[in-house]
């Protein structure tokens, strides 16, 4: 019962009640593309190349330990105008973190990002969208961003069969779309980001032809 009160109940209350979190943006501002779990030395670079080709600014919720291993990629994200937010130092659920360890995950990731960008970190998205009883306390200095569209793109099968149609149908003004540029987390297919990028390229080309506007969260 204590575990339920520490993990599941706070998550349900926060997500269902939208308590202190953002699921959509102002409908007049366009669509926000967000990417979790990176940086990845192969796929994040390909993704940045694609975003640059279409002149799109996005938001990356990064894993601090991967930031430490790939500072050059973070520098490039920053230089090309993308927003960089926290996604824990290790890709670990808040459900298994003590209050002290949750605070350390946030602080260590913020420090890793700041050392690369010299810019204040504003945004946070917890892995799997999991909260615990102490998340509102330790995340109060950040804007906590969830999503309005999630597509299971961590699986190759979903990328091949459903992702493109889901992107097309979910992309309305004010949407926050969640994709993944690294497939090294629990339950993910390692090659999935490559297939995601292929579908994203088609979607971005179609969006460009329709005049769809994409924003980075810091543009808000």
PAVEX-985104 format. One line per 8 residues: for each residue x, y, z of N, C-alpha, C. Coordinates in nm, 4 decimals. Example, Ala and Ser with C-alpha at 12.3 -4.5 7.8 and 13.67 -1.06 7.14 Angstrom:
<recs>
1.3190/-0.5690/0.7800/1.2300/-0.4500/0.7800/1.3200/-0.3300/0.7800  1.2850/-0.2250/0.7080/1.3670/-0.1060/0.7140/1.2900/0.0030/0.7870
</recs>
This chain:
<recs>
0.0822/-0.1209/0.0000/0.0000/0.0000/0.0000/0.0855/0.1258/0.0000  0.1947/0.1222/0.0761/0.2840/0.2387/0.0787/0.3422/0.2650/-0.0595  0.3787/0.1574/-0.1298/0.4343/0.1723/-0.2641/0.3317/0.2340/-0.3589  0.2072/0.1922/-0.3476/0.1017/0.2474/-0.4326/0.0835/0.3966/-0.4060  0.0836/0.4351/-0.2786/0.0683/0.5761/-0.2437/0.1896/0.6591/-0.2867  0.3056/0.5965/-0.2905/0.4287/0.6671/-0.3287/0.4404/0.6840/-0.4798  0.3851/0.5901/-0.5576/0.4105/0.5876/-0.7016/0.2856/0.6030/-0.7879  0.1954/0.5058/-0.7821/0.0847/0.5002/-0.8765/-0.0175/0.6104/-0.8516
-0.0531/0.6316/-0.7273/-0.1539/0.7345/-0.6986/-0.1062/0.8734/-0.7390  0.0164/0.9157/-0.7035/0.0616/1.0470/-0.7529/0.0632/1.0569/-0.9045  0.1047/0.9490/-0.9725/0.1084/0.9512/-1.1187/-0.0310/0.9700/-1.1767  -0.1275/0.8960/-1.1250/-0.2647/0.9077/-1.1754/-0.3211/1.0469/-1.1484  -0.3035/1.0968/-1.0268/-0.3569/1.2283/-0.9919/-0.2955/1.3380/-1.0770  -0.1639/1.3327/-1.0954/-0.0950/1.4362/-1.1727/-0.1346/1.4308/-1.3190  -0.1377/1.3101/-1.3758/-0.1640/1.2988/-1.5194/-0.3108/1.3203/-1.5540  -0.4004/1.2623/-1.4763/-0.5427/1.2788/-1.5046/-0.5876/1.4217/-1.4740
-0.5387/1.4757/-1.3627/-0.5773/1.6110/-1.3243/-0.4936/1.7200/-1.3870  -0.3915/1.6814/-1.4658/-0.3000/1.7789/-1.5282/-0.2438/1.8754/-1.4242  -0.2019/1.8206/-1.3105/-0.1529/1.9024/-1.2007/-0.0064/1.9392/-1.2223  0.0190/2.0629/-1.2576/0.1551/2.1109/-1.2740/0.2261/2.0574/-1.3965  0.1520/2.0052/-1.4931/0.2136/1.9505/-1.6141/0.1501/2.0144/-1.7373  0.2195/2.0049/-1.8495/0.1690/2.0567/-1.9761/0.1549/1.9425/-2.0752  0.0337/1.9257/-2.1289/0.0075/1.8213/-2.2281/-0.0102/1.8781/-2.3684  -0.0494/2.0040/-2.3770/-0.0683/2.0708/-2.5048/-0.0165/2.2135/-2.4934
0.0129/2.2748/-2.6076/0.0585/2.4122/-2.6097/-0.0525/2.5006/-2.6626  -0.0314/2.6305/-2.6558/-0.1287/2.7246/-2.7106/-0.1603/2.6875/-2.8545  -0.2870/2.6725/-2.8841/-0.3272/2.6201/-3.0151/-0.2849/2.7088/-3.1316  -0.2478/2.8314/-3.1041/-0.2080/2.9213/-3.2125/-0.0599/2.9107/-3.2467  0.0145/2.8299/-3.1718/0.1592/2.8284/-3.1860/0.2134/2.7159/-3.2732  0.1288/2.6242/-3.3178/0.1764/2.5160/-3.4022/0.1885/2.3845/-3.3286  0.2844/2.3034/-3.3699/0.3048/2.1690/-3.3166/0.4458/2.1578/-3.2614  0.4603/2.0916/-3.1473/0.5910/2.0724/-3.0853/0.6361/1.9278/-3.1043
0.7463/1.9086/-3.1738/0.8096/1.7779/-3.1844/0.9050/1.7601/-3.0672  0.8905/1.6511/-2.9937/0.9803/1.6242/-2.8809/1.0365/1.4830/-2.8946  1.1605/1.4675/-2.8485/1.2318/1.3405/-2.8614/1.2941/1.3029/-2.7279  1.2722/1.1783/-2.6863/1.3221/1.1283/-2.5584/1.4343/1.0265/-2.5756  1.5116/1.0093/-2.4681/1.6030/0.8967/-2.4455/1.7435/0.9141/-2.5019  1.7690/1.0157/-2.5819/1.9031/1.0366/-2.6383/1.9930/1.1149/-2.5446  2.1062/1.1602/-2.5965/2.1466/1.1493/-2.7371/2.2072/1.0133/-2.7713  2.1904/0.9767/-2.8966/2.2492/0.8556/-2.9504/2.3458/0.8953/-3.0615
2.4696/0.8438/-3.0593/2.5707/0.8910/-3.1554/2.5377/0.8618/-3.3010  2.4487/0.7667/-3.3273/2.4081/0.7385/-3.4645/2.2785/0.8081/-3.5007  2.1730/0.7802/-3.4261/2.0405/0.8241/-3.4671/2.0136/0.9716/-3.4380  2.0656/1.0238/-3.3284/2.0408/1.1649/-3.2989/2.1049/1.2540/-3.4045  2.2213/1.2160/-3.4515/2.2867/1.2939/-3.5569/2.2038/1.2911/-3.6847  2.1524/1.1740/-3.7224/2.0669/1.1643/-3.8412/1.9407/1.2489/-3.8230  1.8861/1.2460/-3.7035/1.7662/1.3243/-3.6760/1.7953/1.4740/-3.6854  1.9070/1.5175/-3.6293/1.9438/1.6589/-3.6379/1.9637/1.7011/-3.7833
2.0227/1.6137/-3.8629/2.0388/1.6434/-4.0056/1.9027/1.6633/-4.0722  1.8068/1.5766/-4.0387/1.6731/1.5856/-4.0969/1.6035/1.7142/-4.0543  1.6094/1.7468/-3.9264/1.5459/1.8691/-3.8767/1.6087/1.9929/-3.9404  1.7395/1.9886/-3.9598/1.8076/2.1012/-4.0240/1.7624/2.1151/-4.1685  1.7463/2.0025/-4.2370/1.7018/2.0046/-4.3764/1.5671/2.0749/-4.3908  1.4770/2.0507/-4.2938/1.3437/2.1100/-4.3006/1.3302/2.2366/-4.2157  1.4416/2.2827/-4.1616/1.4458/2.4061/-4.0822/1.3452/2.4026/-3.9677  1.3479/2.2921/-3.8937/1.2555/2.2720/-3.7825/1.3331/2.2693/-3.6514
1.2811/2.3406/-3.5532/1.3361/2.3388/-3.4184/1.2512/2.2436/-3.3344  1.3169/2.1586/-3.2568/1.2475/2.0586/-3.1762/1.2951/2.0671/-3.0315  1.2446/1.9761/-2.9497/1.2837/1.9682/-2.8087/1.3325/1.8279/-2.7785  1.4469/1.8179/-2.7114/1.5073/1.6898/-2.6766/1.5115/1.6753/-2.5245  1.4497/1.5694/-2.4734/1.4606/1.5356/-2.3313/1.5682/1.4281/-2.3192  1.6826/1.4687/-2.2650/1.8029/1.3872/-2.2750/1.8355/1.3153/-2.1444  1.9057/1.2041/-2.1582/1.9535/1.1246/-2.0451/2.0930/1.1756/-2.0081  2.1099/1.2154/-1.8824/2.2316/1.2822/-1.8415/2.3587/1.2033/-1.8659
2.3562/1.0734/-1.8413/2.4756/0.9924/-1.8628/2.5149/0.9904/-2.0095  2.4161/0.9972/-2.1000/2.4453/1.0008/-2.2429/2.4932/1.1392/-2.2863  2.4482/1.2400/-2.2153/2.5011/1.3742/-2.2398/2.6508/1.3776/-2.2104  2.6895/1.3164/-2.0994/2.8311/1.3137/-2.0616/2.9145/1.2406/-2.1657  2.8566/1.1395/-2.2297/2.9285/1.0607/-2.3304/2.9283/1.1258/-2.4680  2.8326/1.2160/-2.4909/2.8167/1.2751/-2.6246/2.7991/1.4264/-2.6159  2.8906/1.4975/-2.5542/2.8716/1.6427/-2.5386/2.8655/1.7173/-2.6702  2.9345/1.6670/-2.7726/2.9325/1.7342/-2.9016/2.7940/1.7389/-2.9630
2.7163/1.6329/-2.9420/2.5801/1.6304/-2.9954/2.4937/1.7338/-2.9236  2.5108/1.7459/-2.7933/2.4356/1.8449/-2.7165/2.4736/1.9853/-2.7612  2.6019/2.0079/-2.7837/2.6460/2.1382/-2.8342/2.5787/2.1703/-2.9667  2.5713/2.0704/-3.0537/2.5074/2.0932/-3.1831/2.3589/2.1244/-3.1664  2.2884/2.0481/-3.0823/2.1472/2.0771/-3.0554/2.1300/2.2228/-3.0157  2.2134/2.2655/-2.9228/2.2038/2.4010/-2.8701/2.2335/2.5040/-2.9780  2.3383/2.4832/-3.0526/2.3787/2.5781/-3.1561/2.2760/2.5897/-3.2676  2.2035/2.4809/-3.2928/2.1033/2.4824/-3.3999/1.9642/2.5244/-3.3510
1.9564/2.5670/-3.2252/1.8335/2.6283/-3.1754/1.7307/2.5367/-3.1158  1.7683/2.4127/-3.0881/1.6737/2.3202/-3.0265/1.6699/2.3414/-2.8749  1.5600/2.3003/-2.8141/1.5456/2.3049/-2.6689/1.5938/2.1730/-2.6096  1.6630/2.1803/-2.4952/1.7159/2.0602/-2.4305/1.6616/2.0537/-2.2878  1.5935/1.9444/-2.2564/1.5352/1.9275/-2.1241/1.5841/1.8004/-2.0565  1.5436/1.7827/-1.9333/1.5889/1.6733/-1.8470/1.5004/1.5496/-1.8646  1.5670/1.4335/-1.8699/1.4963/1.3048/-1.8743/1.5674/1.2040/-1.7820  1.6147/1.2538/-1.6666/1.6910/1.1794/-1.5659/1.8349/1.1502/-1.6133
1.9222/1.1269/-1.5163/2.0625/1.0995/-1.5476/2.0785/0.9580/-1.6037  2.0002/0.8660/-1.5511/1.9863/0.7316/-1.6084/1.8384/0.7142/-1.6431  1.8094/0.6320/-1.7421/1.6697/0.6142/-1.7818/1.6024/0.5209/-1.6815  1.5658/0.5785/-1.5693/1.5095/0.5024/-1.4587/1.3791/0.5677/-1.4154  1.2802/0.4874/-1.3827/1.1497/0.5368/-1.3428/1.1547/0.6025/-1.2048  1.0784/0.7084/-1.1901/1.0648/0.7729/-1.0591/1.0014/0.6795/-0.9573  0.9352/0.5746/-1.0035/0.8719/0.4796/-0.9129/0.9734/0.4027/-0.8296  1.0947/0.3906/-0.8755/1.1950/0.3140/-0.8011/1.3009/0.4053/-0.7389
1.2763/0.5357/-0.7415/1.3730/0.6305/-0.6870/1.3269/0.6825/-0.5511  1.4180/0.6836/-0.4564/1.3911/0.7502/-0.3297/1.3896/0.9002/-0.3528  1.3380/0.9786/-0.2595/1.3411/1.1242/-0.2772/1.4813/1.1774/-0.3041  1.5801/1.1284/-0.2308/1.7172/1.1758/-0.2491/1.7681/1.1411/-0.3887  1.7406/1.0190/-0.4322/1.7897/0.9775/-0.5639/1.7166/1.0490/-0.6773  1.5892/1.0797/-0.6594/1.5181/1.1574/-0.7603/1.5816/1.2950/-0.7745  1.6085/1.3589/-0.6637/1.6707/1.4919/-0.6687/1.8066/1.4859/-0.7369  1.8837/1.3814/-0.7088/2.0150/1.3680/-0.7719/2.0033/1.3467/-0.9222
1.9043/1.2683/-0.9652/1.8841/1.2456/-1.1084/1.8604/1.3783/-1.1810  1.7797/1.4645/-1.1194/1.7504/1.5938/-1.1795/1.8727/1.6850/-1.1778  1.9368/1.6938/-1.0637/2.0509/1.7848/-1.0494/2.1670/1.7446/-1.1387  2.1955/1.6162/-1.1459/2.3083/1.5704/-1.2267/2.2835/1.5919/-1.3759  2.1585/1.5715/-1.4184/2.1274/1.5923/-1.5603/2.1307/1.7406/-1.5943  2.0749/1.8232/-1.5071/2.0806/1.9673/-1.5308/2.2252/2.0148/-1.5418  2.3104/1.9673/-1.4537/2.4510/2.0068/-1.4566/2.5178/1.9633/-1.5872  2.4907/1.8410/-1.6309/2.5509/1.7902/-1.7546/2.5095/1.8745/-1.8752
2.3816/1.9114/-1.8807/2.3336/1.9941/-1.9916/2.3952/2.1327/-1.9865  2.3941/2.1919/-1.8683/2.4446/2.3285/-1.8523/2.5923/2.3380/-1.8859  2.6689/2.2351/-1.8533/2.8116/2.2362/-1.8858/2.8348/2.2404/-2.0368  2.7392/2.1889/-2.1140/2.7515/2.1913/-2.2606/2.6978/2.3208/-2.3212  2.5920/2.3741/-2.2631/2.5199/2.4840/-2.3284/2.5382/2.6196/-2.2613  2.5790/2.6194/-2.1335/2.5839/2.7437/-2.0557/2.4484/2.8149/-2.0542  2.3434/2.7360/-2.0577/2.2084/2.7908/-2.0610/2.1239/2.7233/-1.9539  2.0364/2.7996/-1.8919/1.9497/2.7466/-1.7874/1.8580/2.6385/-1.8431
1.8416/2.5306/-1.7686/1.7510/2.4225/-1.8083/1.6120/2.4520/-1.7526  1.5126/2.4494/-1.8397/1.3771/2.4890/-1.8012/1.2804/2.3719/-1.7968  1.3008/2.2717/-1.8836/1.1989/2.1699/-1.9046/1.2413/2.0330/-1.8516  1.1417/1.9548/-1.8120/1.1639/1.8210/-1.7556/1.0508/1.7288/-1.7992  1.0886/1.6092/-1.8394/0.9904/1.5031/-1.8654/1.0409/1.3756/-1.7996  0.9693/1.3193/-1.7028/1.0147/1.1976/-1.6362/1.0019/1.0761/-1.7268  1.0975/0.9840/-1.7231/1.0885/0.8617/-1.8039/0.9566/0.7882/-1.7803  0.8971/0.7433/-1.8912/0.7684/0.6727/-1.8910/0.6530/0.7569/-1.8367
0.6775/0.8834/-1.8111/0.5726/0.9665/-1.7535/0.5361/0.9267/-1.6128  0.6330/0.8687/-1.5399/0.6094/0.8232/-1.4031/0.6459/0.9317/-1.3021  0.5587/0.9512/-1.2046/0.5828/1.0454/-1.0960/0.5821/0.9701/-0.9639  0.6461/1.0285/-0.8635/0.6274/0.9777/-0.7282/0.5834/1.0927/-0.6374  0.5642/1.0634/-0.5122/0.5085/1.1600/-0.4196/0.5925/1.2880/-0.4104  0.7242/1.2755/-0.4361/0.8127/1.3902/-0.4184/0.8437/1.4626/-0.5497  0.7944/1.4122/-0.6617/0.8220/1.4778/-0.7895/0.7769/1.6238/-0.7913  0.6549/1.6565/-0.7471/0.6148/1.7979/-0.7505/0.7092/1.8890/-0.6720
0.7662/1.8383/-0.5635/0.8587/1.9186/-0.4835/0.9887/1.9441/-0.5572  1.0503/1.8384/-0.6096/1.1829/1.8528/-0.6692/1.1793/1.9049/-0.8127  1.0645/1.8987/-0.8773/1.0551/1.9470/-1.0149/0.9904/2.0842/-1.0241  0.9670/2.1493/-0.9120/0.8930/2.2752/-0.9141/0.9683/2.3870/-0.9861  1.0992/2.3752/-0.9988/1.1769/2.4781/-1.0688/1.1726/2.4615/-1.2204  1.1145/2.3507/-1.2692/1.1077/2.3237/-1.4123/0.9631/2.3295/-1.4619  0.9467/2.3380/-1.5935/0.8170/2.3173/-1.6564/0.8097/2.1690/-1.6964  0.7150/2.0975/-1.6411/0.7040/1.9538/-1.6648/0.6175/1.9308/-1.7886
0.6779/1.8687/-1.8889/0.6126/1.8521/-2.0186/0.5760/1.7057/-2.0395  0.4486/1.6808/-2.0675/0.4041/1.5467/-2.1047/0.3810/1.5446/-2.2552  0.2687/1.4941/-2.3016/0.2464/1.4839/-2.4455/0.0978/1.4685/-2.4751  0.0609/1.4989/-2.5981/-0.0754/1.4731/-2.6448/-0.0767/1.3606/-2.7475  0.0421/1.3229/-2.7981/0.0519/1.2123/-2.8924/0.1732/1.1264/-2.8653  0.1509/0.9964/-2.8449/0.2598/0.8999/-2.8234/0.2292/0.7791/-2.9120  0.3317/0.7194/-2.9750/0.3067/0.6328/-3.0892/0.3711/0.4946/-3.0808  0.4357/0.4623/-2.9721/0.5004/0.3318/-2.9629/0.6147/0.3157/-3.0605
0.6811/0.4269/-3.0940/0.7859/0.4230/-3.1957/0.9152/0.3605/-3.1455  0.9149/0.3121/-3.0206/1.0314/0.2386/-2.9699/1.0325/0.0939/-3.0208  0.9284/0.0560/-3.0953/0.9202/-0.0759/-3.1566/0.9266/-0.0631/-3.3093  1.0125/-0.1433/-3.3724/1.0268/-0.1395/-3.5180/0.8924/-0.1658/-3.5861  0.8173/-0.2622/-3.5368/0.6888/-0.2981/-3.5972/0.5957/-0.1783/-3.6043  0.5873/-0.1025/-3.4960/0.4996/0.0143/-3.4934/0.5470/0.1219/-3.5905  0.6789/0.1410/-3.5973/0.7331/0.2399/-3.6905/0.6950/0.2057/-3.8335  0.7061/0.0784/-3.8693/0.6765/0.0358/-4.0060/0.5274/0.0397/-4.0373
0.4438/0.0013/-3.9404/0.3032/-0.0248/-3.9712/0.2062/0.0874/-3.9357  0.2352/0.1635/-3.8308/0.1335/0.2572/-3.7811/0.1816/0.4002/-3.7608  0.3116/0.4206/-3.7478/0.3615/0.5519/-3.7050/0.3195/0.6648/-3.7980  0.3377/0.6482/-3.9266/0.3092/0.7567/-4.0203/0.1621/0.7972/-4.0151  0.0729/0.7003/-4.0151/-0.0700/0.7327/-4.0091/-0.1057/0.8003/-3.8773  -0.0425/0.7574/-3.7686/-0.0695/0.8196/-3.6391/-0.0194/0.9630/-3.6351  0.0969/0.9882/-3.6908/0.1472/1.1249/-3.6978/0.0522/1.2137/-3.7774  0.0048/1.1623/-3.8877/-0.0870/1.2394/-3.9715/-0.2166/1.2725/-3.8970
-0.2700/1.1749/-3.8248/-0.4007/1.1936/-3.7608/-0.3925/1.2712/-3.6304  -0.2763/1.2697/-3.5664/-0.2616/1.3334/-3.4346/-0.2138/1.4771/-3.4454  -0.1632/1.5160/-3.5610/-0.0970/1.6452/-3.5761/-0.1975/1.7583/-3.5929  -0.2494/1.8050/-3.4808/-0.3368/1.9209/-3.4797/-0.2664/2.0346/-3.4074  -0.3112/2.1573/-3.4306/-0.2502/2.2728/-3.3653/-0.2514/2.2534/-3.2137  -0.1390/2.2803/-3.1518/-0.1273/2.2668/-3.0072/-0.0767/2.1320/-2.9597  -0.0535/2.0385/-3.0526/-0.0086/1.9046/-3.0141/0.1369/1.9051/-2.9668  0.1647/1.8221/-2.8691/0.3018/1.7889/-2.8290/0.3222/1.6422/-2.8647
0.4055/1.6171/-2.9640/0.4257/1.4818/-3.0146/0.5525/1.4221/-2.9547  0.5424/1.2991/-2.9066/0.6545/1.2315/-2.8417/0.7099/1.1204/-2.9302  0.8395/1.1327/-2.9637/0.9116/1.0310/-3.0387/1.0417/1.0001/-2.9650  1.1176/0.9019/-3.0156/1.2377/0.8569/-2.9452/1.3557/0.8450/-3.0417  1.4679/0.9067/-3.0035/1.5861/0.9032/-3.0899/1.6927/0.8065/-3.0390  1.6543/0.7207/-2.9463/1.7457/0.6174/-2.8968/1.6632/0.4942/-2.8611  1.7118/0.3757/-2.9010/1.6394/0.2518/-2.8742/1.7087/0.1620/-2.7746  1.7820/0.2228/-2.6811/1.8614/0.1442/-2.5873/1.7953/0.1270/-2.4522
1.6703/0.1694/-2.4375/1.6035/0.1606/-2.3087/1.5230/0.0318/-2.2971  1.4800/0.0010/-2.1766/1.4074/-0.1222/-2.1482/1.2816/-0.1325/-2.2340  1.2680/-0.2422/-2.3070/1.1506/-0.2668/-2.3880/1.1566/-0.2111/-2.5279  1.2638/-0.1386/-2.5609/1.2758/-0.0774/-2.6935/1.3566/-0.1657/-2.7878  1.3332/-0.1470/-2.9174/1.4157/-0.2113/-3.0195/1.5292/-0.1166/-3.0562  1.6497/-0.1670/-3.0546/1.7662/-0.0822/-3.0757/1.7630/-0.0117/-3.2104  1.7077/-0.0769/-3.3121/1.7065/-0.0200/-3.4468/1.5849/0.0686/-3.4732  1.4929/0.0781/-3.3782/1.3668/0.1487/-3.4018/1.3858/0.2952/-3.4423
1.4790/0.3700/-3.3826/1.4907/0.5112/-3.4230/1.5206/0.5301/-3.5711  1.5926/0.4375/-3.6314/1.6201/0.4484/-3.7741/1.4920/0.4446/-3.8562  1.4007/0.3556/-3.8202/1.2727/0.3462/-3.8900/1.1836/0.4663/-3.8576  1.1930/0.5141/-3.7318/1.1179/0.6350/-3.6950/1.1589/0.7513/-3.7831  1.2893/0.7682/-3.8046/1.3396/0.8800/-3.8836/1.2910/0.8703/-4.0283  1.2826/0.7491/-4.0816/1.2317/0.7312/-4.2178/1.0867/0.7793/-4.2291  1.0031/0.7413/-4.1320/0.8635/0.7839/-4.1345/0.8511/0.9336/-4.1066  0.9357/0.9845/-4.0183/0.9324/1.1264/-3.9858/0.9658/1.2110/-4.1088
1.0581/1.1645/-4.1892/1.0955/1.2381/-4.3099/0.9749/1.2538/-4.4040  0.8986/1.1474/-4.4210/0.7783/1.1544/-4.5047/0.6784/1.2519/-4.4446  0.6602/1.2409/-4.3136/0.5649/1.3282/-4.2437/0.6058/1.4752/-4.2547  0.7341/1.5040/-4.2397/0.7797/1.6424/-4.2464/0.7643/1.6987/-4.3874  0.7891/1.6170/-4.4869/0.7705/1.6624/-4.6244/0.6236/1.6962/-4.6503  0.5349/1.6099/-4.6055/0.3915/1.6366/-4.6206/0.3502/1.7614/-4.5430  0.4065/1.7758/-4.4229/0.3727/1.8909/-4.3390/0.4209/2.0206/-4.4018  0.5387/2.0151/-4.4618/0.5921/2.1335/-4.5296/0.5008/2.1767/-4.6434
0.4513/2.0807/-4.7176/0.3617/2.1117/-4.8299/0.2296/2.1705/-4.7816  0.1874/2.1336/-4.6603/0.0621/2.1864/-4.6048/0.0830/2.3160/-4.5275  0.2096/2.3546/-4.5057/0.2380/2.4775/-4.4328/0.2292/2.4637/-4.2820  0.2439/2.3415/-4.2308/0.2407/2.3176/-4.0869/0.3584/2.3863/-4.0186  0.3323/2.4475/-3.9044/0.4360/2.5187/-3.8293/0.4769/2.4363/-3.7082  0.6090/2.4170/-3.6921/0.6636/2.3440/-3.5777/0.7430/2.4400/-3.4893  0.7379/2.4154/-3.3580/0.8097/2.5022/-3.2665/0.8921/2.4220/-3.1668  0.9936/2.4864/-3.1147/1.0670/2.4358/-2.9988/1.0007/2.4935/-2.8741
0.9982/2.4180/-2.7665/0.9243/2.4634/-2.6479/0.9769/2.5947/-2.5923  1.1053/2.6213/-2.6062/1.1558/2.7474/-2.5516/1.1053/2.8669/-2.6310  1.0532/2.8440/-2.7522/0.9946/2.9530/-2.8291/0.8650/3.0029/-2.7671  0.8086/2.9252/-2.6752/0.6871/2.9673/-2.6065/0.7148/3.0738/-2.5016
</recs>
